[in-house]
Amino acid sequence: MPLLHHRWLPGQGLVEYALIILFVAIALVAALVGLRSGLAEFYSSVSSAFAS
């Protein structure tokens, strides 16, 4: 079975890092949009607990 050698192209590592960062950013935005009402309720309860 021959070994497959991966040829690294110039800038390929940067593209992979950019795709990872883009994926994390999209996942974070999706999580924040999905949990927006829950986070608002959580922050209001925490702020009221510290205010009293």
N, C-alpha and C positions, 0 to 999 in steps of 0.2 A: 504494500500500500504506500504510494508516494506521499511525501509530506508536502502540504500546501504552504507555500511561503507567502505571507501577506506583504505586499509592497506598500509602504507608507508614502503617500503623496504629500507634497508640500501643503501645509495648512490643514491637513486632515484632522489632526488633534484638536485644533481650534474649532473646527466645524462640529466635532463630537461634543466638545465642552459647551458650545453654543446651543446645540440641540438639547443637551441635558438641562441647561439653565432654562431654556424655553419651556421644556416639559414641566419642570418644577414650578415655574411661574404660572403656567396655565392651571396646574393642579391646585396651587395655593389660591388663585383667584376663584376657581370653581368651588373650593371648600369654603371660602369666605362668603361667597354668594349663597351657597346652600345653607350655611349655618348663621346667616345674618340675623334672623329673628332670635335664634337661641343665644347668640353672642350679645345682642342688645339687652335681652332679659338678664343674662348673667352679669354684664357690666353694671346694669342699673341696681341689681341686688347687692353686688359687691360695694358699689359706691354708697348706697344707702346704709350698709352695715358700717362702713368707715365714717360716715357723716354723723351717725348718732353717738 
